[in-house]
Amino acid sequence: MQINTNTRSVESAGLVHTQANFKSTDITHIFQLLSTNLYSDPILAVVRELGANAADAHTTAGDTSKPFDIHLPTSLEPFFSVRDYGNGLSHDFMMNEYTDIGYSDKRQSNAAIGGFGIGRLSAFSYTDAYSVTSIQQNRKRLYSVHIGPTETPVVVQLGDTSYTDEPDGLTVEIPIKTEDFHKFQSKASGVF
């Protein structure tokens, strides 16, 4: 989604002697604001954001007619997951852009739903850890995305299959508490 930003120019009456750009020395605080405190309904946020990311992946891949897969939690498989059939994500992307809070490659097109670069943080409004499986060009990689020792998210590569015949795409899988099974089913029914 293209984000409308107006370019503004401020003219100074004299010479600029020094300048400082805004930054964050407390990434933990910023992360908490954007994950835990942003969403009033964490379960709805997870379902909506992961679904939107999957739809965007299909748009980017040029195949919006193919559905993405949703797995709702059961007692035998207590997780919620969304599997798209987009282009997948490279290892470099997972280690650099995926970990960059606010990064989005969707801002140049109105065809995308997302664009703020924080949707992937929605899972942290519900859990401290989830997995991402990326399949790209016959290579399958598994990652753990979890809260690290500094109370900020980290991405850890857990596996790498040198060859798979599975189609490209991304799966995000979140463990679900037993008492929330019905809530995920209800929210998913409303969103999808």
ChimeraX commands (.cxc) that place a marker at each C-alpha (Angstrom):
marker #1 position 0.00,0.00,0.00 radius 0.5
marker #1 position 1.45,3.31,-0.95 radius 0.5
marker #1 position 1.81,5.50,2.07 radius 0.5
marker #1 position 1.05,9.14,1.33 radius 0.5
marker #1 position 3.84,11.32,2.60 radius 0.5
marker #1 position 4.06,14.97,1.89 radius 0.5
marker #1 position 7.51,16.30,1.28 radius 0.5
marker #1 position 8.07,19.27,3.50 radius 0.5
marker #1 position 10.88,21.72,3.40 radius 0.5
marker #1 position 11.89,23.96,6.22 radius 0.5
marker #1 position 14.02,26.91,5.41 radius 0.5
marker #1 position 16.39,28.18,7.98 radius 0.5
marker #1 position 16.99,31.86,8.60 radius 0.5
marker #1 position 20.69,31.32,9.08 radius 0.5
marker #1 position 23.39,28.74,8.75 radius 0.5
marker #1 position 22.77,25.32,10.21 radius 0.5
marker #1 position 25.55,24.62,12.65 radius 0.5
marker #1 position 24.69,21.10,13.75 radius 0.5
marker #1 position 22.09,18.51,12.94 radius 0.5
marker #1 position 20.98,15.29,14.63 radius 0.5
marker #1 position 18.65,12.67,13.21 radius 0.5
marker #1 position 16.11,10.95,15.44 radius 0.5
marker #1 position 17.06,7.45,16.57 radius 0.5
marker #1 position 16.14,4.93,19.22 radius 0.5
marker #1 position 18.48,3.88,21.97 radius 0.5
marker #1 position 15.76,1.75,23.52 radius 0.5
marker #1 position 14.72,-0.73,20.82 radius 0.5
marker #1 position 13.11,-2.88,23.53 radius 0.5
marker #1 position 10.66,-0.09,24.35 radius 0.5
marker #1 position 9.89,0.57,20.66 radius 0.5
marker #1 position 9.38,-3.16,20.08 radius 0.5
marker #1 position 6.96,-3.38,23.02 radius 0.5
marker #1 position 4.97,-0.42,21.70 radius 0.5
marker #1 position 4.71,-1.91,18.21 radius 0.5
marker #1 position 3.93,-5.48,19.20 radius 0.5
marker #1 position 2.30,-5.84,22.59 radius 0.5
marker #1 position 0.70,-2.43,23.07 radius 0.5
marker #1 position -0.46,-1.71,19.52 radius 0.5
marker #1 position -3.11,-4.44,19.21 radius 0.5
marker #1 position -6.21,-4.39,21.41 radius 0.5
marker #1 position -7.18,-7.85,20.12 radius 0.5
marker #1 position -3.98,-9.91,19.71 radius 0.5
marker #1 position -5.69,-12.97,18.22 radius 0.5
marker #1 position -7.49,-10.91,15.59 radius 0.5
marker #1 position -4.24,-9.06,14.85 radius 0.5
marker #1 position -2.34,-12.32,14.26 radius 0.5
marker #1 position -5.02,-13.74,11.97 radius 0.5
marker #1 position -5.50,-10.50,10.02 radius 0.5
marker #1 position -1.82,-9.56,9.64 radius 0.5
marker #1 position -0.61,-13.02,8.61 radius 0.5
marker #1 position -3.49,-13.34,6.16 radius 0.5
marker #1 position -2.74,-9.91,4.69 radius 0.5
marker #1 position 0.94,-10.80,4.31 radius 0.5
marker #1 position 0.01,-14.05,2.51 radius 0.5
marker #1 position -2.35,-12.21,0.16 radius 0.5
marker #1 position 0.38,-9.66,-0.55 radius 0.5
marker #1 position 2.87,-12.47,-1.27 radius 0.5
marker #1 position 0.50,-13.85,-3.91 radius 0.5
marker #1 position 0.05,-10.38,-5.41 radius 0.5
marker #1 position 3.82,-9.91,-5.61 radius 0.5
marker #1 position 4.20,-13.33,-7.24 radius 0.5
marker #1 position 1.49,-12.42,-9.77 radius 0.5
marker #1 position -0.96,-15.18,-8.80 radius 0.5
marker #1 position -3.89,-13.79,-6.81 radius 0.5
marker #1 position -6.20,-16.60,-7.96 radius 0.5
marker #1 position -4.43,-19.29,-5.93 radius 0.5
marker #1 position -5.62,-19.49,-2.32 radius 0.5
marker #1 position -3.19,-19.56,0.58 radius 0.5
marker #1 position -3.51,-22.19,3.31 radius 0.5
marker #1 position -4.78,-21.57,6.83 radius 0.5
marker #1 position -4.32,-24.15,9.57 radius 0.5
marker #1 position -6.54,-23.73,12.63 radius 0.5
marker #1 position -5.42,-25.21,15.96 radius 0.5
marker #1 position -6.64,-28.62,17.11 radius 0.5
marker #1 position -5.72,-30.81,20.07 radius 0.5
marker #1 position -3.46,-32.90,17.82 radius 0.5
marker #1 position -1.93,-29.90,16.05 radius 0.5
marker #1 position -2.07,-26.97,18.51 radius 0.5
marker #1 position -0.88,-24.23,16.17 radius 0.5
marker #1 position -2.20,-21.57,13.83 radius 0.5
marker #1 position -0.38,-21.20,10.53 radius 0.5
marker #1 position -0.63,-19.41,7.23 radius 0.5
marker #1 position 1.14,-20.82,4.18 radius 0.5
marker #1 position 1.39,-18.70,1.05 radius 0.5
marker #1 position 2.58,-19.68,-2.42 radius 0.5
marker #1 position 4.46,-16.48,-3.15 radius 0.5
marker #1 position 8.15,-16.16,-3.91 radius 0.5
marker #1 position 9.43,-17.12,-0.45 radius 0.5
marker #1 position 12.11,-15.13,1.34 radius 0.5
marker #1 position 15.84,-15.46,0.88 radius 0.5
marker #1 position 18.16,-16.14,3.79 radius 0.5
marker #1 position 19.63,-12.66,3.32 radius 0.5
marker #1 position 16.15,-11.13,3.53 radius 0.5
marker #1 position 15.35,-13.07,6.72 radius 0.5
marker #1 position 18.58,-11.95,8.37 radius 0.5
marker #1 position 18.42,-8.31,7.28 radius 0.5
marker #1 position 15.08,-6.89,6.07 radius 0.5
marker #1 position 12.82,-9.21,8.10 radius 0.5
marker #1 position 14.60,-8.11,11.26 radius 0.5
marker #1 position 14.36,-4.43,10.34 radius 0.5
marker #1 position 11.35,-3.05,12.23 radius 0.5
marker #1 position 9.52,-0.72,9.89 radius 0.5
marker #1 position 11.03,-2.11,6.69 radius 0.5
marker #1 position 8.49,-2.79,3.94 radius 0.5
marker #1 position 8.90,-3.46,0.25 radius 0.5
marker #1 position 5.17,-2.81,-0.28 radius 0.5
marker #1 position 5.13,0.98,-0.18 radius 0.5
marker #1 position 5.50,1.50,-3.91 radius 0.5
marker #1 position 2.23,-0.16,-4.92 radius 0.5
marker #1 position -1.42,0.22,-4.05 radius 0.5
marker #1 position -1.90,-3.46,-4.93 radius 0.5
marker #1 position -0.50,-4.47,-1.52 radius 0.5
marker #1 position -2.54,-4.52,1.68 radius 0.5
marker #1 position 0.39,-3.86,4.02 radius 0.5
marker #1 position 3.12,-1.30,3.94 radius 0.5
marker #1 position 3.94,-0.13,7.45 radius 0.5
marker #1 position 6.56,-2.81,8.11 radius 0.5
marker #1 position 5.22,-3.95,11.48 radius 0.5
marker #1 position 2.72,-6.71,10.61 radius 0.5
marker #1 position 5.29,-9.43,11.25 radius 0.5
marker #1 position 5.45,-8.18,14.85 radius 0.5
marker #1 position 1.77,-9.00,15.42 radius 0.5
marker #1 position 2.64,-12.57,16.42 radius 0.5
marker #1 position 4.50,-11.16,19.42 radius 0.5
marker #1 position 1.26,-9.68,20.71 radius 0.5
marker #1 position 0.23,-13.32,21.37 radius 0.5
marker #1 position 3.43,-15.36,21.81 radius 0.5
marker #1 position 7.14,-15.06,22.50 radius 0.5
marker #1 position 8.16,-17.46,19.72 radius 0.5
marker #1 position 7.01,-18.63,16.31 radius 0.5
marker #1 position 8.52,-20.36,13.30 radius 0.5
marker #1 position 8.97,-19.29,9.70 radius 0.5
marker #1 position 9.61,-21.76,6.90 radius 0.5
marker #1 position 10.71,-20.25,3.62 radius 0.5
marker #1 position 10.85,-22.16,0.37 radius 0.5
marker #1 position 12.56,-20.37,-2.46 radius 0.5
marker #1 position 14.00,-21.83,-5.66 radius 0.5
marker #1 position 13.89,-25.44,-4.40 radius 0.5
marker #1 position 15.57,-24.57,-1.10 radius 0.5
marker #1 position 13.74,-24.86,2.23 radius 0.5
marker #1 position 14.91,-23.00,5.32 radius 0.5
marker #1 position 13.45,-23.11,8.84 radius 0.5
marker #1 position 13.77,-20.20,11.26 radius 0.5
marker #1 position 12.82,-19.60,14.87 radius 0.5
marker #1 position 11.65,-16.05,15.52 radius 0.5
marker #1 position 11.57,-15.39,19.25 radius 0.5
marker #1 position 12.21,-12.92,22.01 radius 0.5
marker #1 position 15.91,-12.98,22.77 radius 0.5
marker #1 position 17.82,-12.30,25.97 radius 0.5
marker #1 position 17.65,-8.52,25.44 radius 0.5
marker #1 position 13.82,-8.66,25.28 radius 0.5
marker #1 position 13.84,-7.92,21.54 radius 0.5
marker #1 position 13.08,-10.30,18.68 radius 0.5
marker #1 position 15.78,-12.42,17.07 radius 0.5
marker #1 position 15.75,-14.69,14.02 radius 0.5
marker #1 position 17.69,-17.94,14.25 radius 0.5
marker #1 position 18.13,-20.30,11.32 radius 0.5
marker #1 position 17.41,-23.85,12.47 radius 0.5
marker #1 position 17.58,-25.81,9.24 radius 0.5
marker #1 position 18.43,-25.69,5.56 radius 0.5
marker #1 position 17.40,-28.29,3.01 radius 0.5
marker #1 position 19.59,-28.16,-0.05 radius 0.5
marker #1 position 16.76,-29.40,-2.29 radius 0.5
marker #1 position 12.99,-29.67,-2.06 radius 0.5
marker #1 position 10.37,-30.07,-4.74 radius 0.5
marker #1 position 7.80,-28.16,-2.67 radius 0.5
marker #1 position 6.47,-24.98,-4.28 radius 0.5
marker #1 position 7.91,-21.61,-3.27 radius 0.5
marker #1 position 6.27,-19.73,-0.44 radius 0.5
marker #1 position 6.32,-18.92,3.23 radius 0.5
marker #1 position 4.74,-20.59,6.25 radius 0.5
marker #1 position 4.38,-18.77,9.56 radius 0.5
marker #1 position 3.40,-21.09,12.42 radius 0.5
marker #1 position 2.39,-19.93,15.89 radius 0.5
marker #1 position 1.81,-22.23,18.88 radius 0.5
marker #1 position -1.64,-21.73,20.39 radius 0.5
marker #1 position -2.84,-22.24,23.96 radius 0.5
marker #1 position -5.60,-24.84,24.27 radius 0.5
marker #1 position -8.02,-22.32,25.76 radius 0.5
marker #1 position -7.64,-20.14,22.64 radius 0.5
marker #1 position -8.44,-22.74,19.95 radius 0.5
marker #1 position -12.04,-21.59,19.61 radius 0.5
marker #1 position -11.02,-17.90,19.59 radius 0.5
marker #1 position -8.64,-18.47,16.66 radius 0.5
marker #1 position -11.32,-20.40,14.80 radius 0.5
marker #1 position -13.86,-17.63,15.41 radius 0.5
marker #1 position -11.52,-14.78,14.42 radius 0.5
marker #1 position -10.35,-16.64,11.30 radius 0.5
marker #1 position -13.98,-17.22,10.30 radius 0.5
marker #1 position -14.63,-13.49,10.58 radius 0.5
marker #1 position -11.50,-12.45,8.67 radius 0.5
marker #1 position -11.55,-15.05,5.91 radius 0.5
marker link #1:1,2 radius 0.2
marker link #1:2,3 radius 0.2
marker link #1:3,4 radius 0.2
marker link #1:4,5 radius 0.2
marker link #1:5,6 radius 0.2
marker link #1:6,7 radius 0.2
marker link #1:7,8 radius 0.2
marker link #1:8,9 radius 0.2
marker link #1:9,10 radius 0.2
marker link #1:10,11 radius 0.2
marker link #1:11,12 radius 0.2
marker link #1:12,13 radius 0.2
marker link #1:13,14 radius 0.2
marker link #1:14,15 radius 0.2
marker link #1:15,16 radius 0.2
marker link #1:16,17 radius 0.2
marker link #1:17,18 radius 0.2
marker link #1:18,19 radius 0.2
marker link #1:19,20 radius 0.2
marker link #1:20,21 radius 0.2
marker link #1:21,22 radius 0.2
marker link #1:22,23 radius 0.2
marker link #1:23,24 radius 0.2
marker link #1:24,25 radius 0.2
marker link #1:25,26 radius 0.2
marker link #1:26,27 radius 0.2
marker link #1:27,28 radius 0.2
marker link #1:28,29 radius 0.2
marker link #1:29,30 radius 0.2
marker link #1:30,31 radius 0.2
marker link #1:31,32 radius 0.2
marker link #1:32,33 radius 0.2
marker link #1:33,34 radius 0.2
marker link #1:34,35 radius 0.2
marker link #1:35,36 radius 0.2
marker link #1:36,37 radius 0.2
marker link #1:37,38 radius 0.2
marker link #1:38,39 radius 0.2
marker link #1:39,40 radius 0.2
marker link #1:40,41 radius 0.2
marker link #1:41,42 radius 0.2
marker link #1:42,43 radius 0.2
marker link #1:43,44 radius 0.2
marker link #1:44,45 radius 0.2
marker link #1:45,46 radius 0.2
marker link #1:46,47 radius 0.2
marker link #1:47,48 radius 0.2
marker link #1:48,49 radius 0.2
marker link #1:49,50 radius 0.2
marker link #1:50,51 radius 0.2
marker link #1:51,52 radius 0.2
marker link #1:52,53 radius 0.2
marker link #1:53,54 radius 0.2
marker link #1:54,55 radius 0.2
marker link #1:55,56 radius 0.2
marker link #1:56,57 radius 0.2
marker link #1:57,58 radius 0.2
marker link #1:58,59 radius 0.2
marker link #1:59,60 radius 0.2
marker link #1:60,61 radius 0.2
marker link #1:61,62 radius 0.2
marker link #1:62,63 radius 0.2
marker link #1:63,64 radius 0.2
marker link #1:64,65 radius 0.2
marker link #1:65,66 radius 0.2
marker link #1:66,67 radius 0.2
marker link #1:67,68 radius 0.2
marker link #1:68,69 radius 0.2
marker link #1:69,70 radius 0.2
marker link #1:70,71 radius 0.2
marker link #1:71,72 radius 0.2
marker link #1:72,73 radius 0.2
marker link #1:73,74 radius 0.2
marker link #1:74,75 radius 0.2
marker link #1:75,76 radius 0.2
marker link #1:76,77 radius 0.2
marker link #1:77,78 radius 0.2
marker link #1:78,79 radius 0.2
marker link #1:79,80 radius 0.2
marker link #1:80,81 radius 0.2
marker link #1:81,82 radius 0.2
marker link #1:82,83 radius 0.2
marker link #1:83,84 radius 0.2
marker link #1:84,85 radius 0.2
marker link #1:85,86 radius 0.2
marker link #1:86,87 radius 0.2
marker link #1:87,88 radius 0.2
marker link #1:88,89 radius 0.2
marker link #1:89,90 radius 0.2
marker link #1:90,91 radius 0.2
marker link #1:91,92 radius 0.2
marker link #1:92,93 radius 0.2
marker link #1:93,94 radius 0.2
marker link #1:94,95 radius 0.2
marker link #1:95,96 radius 0.2
marker link #1:96,97 radius 0.2
marker link #1:97,98 radius 0.2
marker link #1:98,99 radius 0.2
marker link #1:99,100 radius 0.2
marker link #1:100,101 radius 0.2
marker link #1:101,102 radius 0.2
marker link #1:102,103 radius 0.2
marker link #1:103,104 radius 0.2
marker link #1:104,105 radius 0.2
marker link #1:105,106 radius 0.2
marker link #1:106,107 radius 0.2
marker link #1:107,108 radius 0.2
marker link #1:108,109 radius 0.2
marker link #1:109,110 radius 0.2
marker link #1:110,111 radius 0.2
marker link #1:111,112 radius 0.2
marker link #1:112,113 radius 0.2
marker link #1:113,114 radius 0.2
marker link #1:114,115 radius 0.2
marker link #1:115,116 radius 0.2
marker link #1:116,117 radius 0.2
marker link #1:117,118 radius 0.2
marker link #1:118,119 radius 0.2
marker link #1:119,120 radius 0.2
marker link #1:120,121 radius 0.2
marker link #1:121,122 radius 0.2
marker link #1:122,123 radius 0.2
marker link #1:123,124 radius 0.2
marker link #1:124,125 radius 0.2
marker link #1:125,126 radius 0.2
marker link #1:126,127 radius 0.2
marker link #1:127,128 radius 0.2
marker link #1:128,129 radius 0.2
marker link #1:129,130 radius 0.2
marker link #1:130,131 radius 0.2
marker link #1:131,132 radius 0.2
marker link #1:132,133 radius 0.2
marker link #1:133,134 radius 0.2
marker link #1:134,135 radius 0.2
marker link #1:135,136 radius 0.2
marker link #1:136,137 radius 0.2
marker link #1:137,138 radius 0.2
marker link #1:138,139 radius 0.2
marker link #1:139,140 radius 0.2
marker link #1:140,141 radius 0.2
marker link #1:141,142 radius 0.2
marker link #1:142,143 radius 0.2
marker link #1:143,144 radius 0.2
marker link #1:144,145 radius 0.2
marker link #1:145,146 radius 0.2
marker link #1:146,147 radius 0.2
marker link #1:147,148 radius 0.2
marker link #1:148,149 radius 0.2
marker link #1:149,150 radius 0.2
marker link #1:150,151 radius 0.2
marker link #1:151,152 radius 0.2
marker link #1:152,153 radius 0.2
marker link #1:153,154 radius 0.2
marker link #1:154,155 radius 0.2
marker link #1:155,156 radius 0.2
marker link #1:156,157 radius 0.2
marker link #1:157,158 radius 0.2
marker link #1:158,159 radius 0.2
marker link #1:159,160 radius 0.2
marker link #1:160,161 radius 0.2
marker link #1:161,162 radius 0.2
marker link #1:162,163 radius 0.2
marker link #1:163,164 radius 0.2
marker link #1:164,165 radius 0.2
marker link #1:165,166 radius 0.2
marker link #1:166,167 radius 0.2
marker link #1:167,168 radius 0.2
marker link #1:168,169 radius 0.2
marker link #1:169,170 radius 0.2
marker link #1:170,171 radius 0.2
marker link #1:171,172 radius 0.2
marker link #1:172,173 radius 0.2
marker link #1:173,174 radius 0.2
marker link #1:174,175 radius 0.2
marker link #1:175,176 radius 0.2
marker link #1:176,177 radius 0.2
marker link #1:177,178 radius 0.2
marker link #1:178,179 radius 0.2
marker link #1:179,180 radius 0.2
marker link #1:180,181 radius 0.2
marker link #1:181,182 radius 0.2
marker link #1:182,183 radius 0.2
marker link #1:183,184 radius 0.2
marker link #1:184,185 radius 0.2
marker link #1:185,186 radius 0.2
marker link #1:186,187 radius 0.2
marker link #1:187,188 radius 0.2
marker link #1:188,189 radius 0.2
marker link #1:189,190 radius 0.2
marker link #1:190,191 radius 0.2
marker link #1:191,192 radius 0.2
view
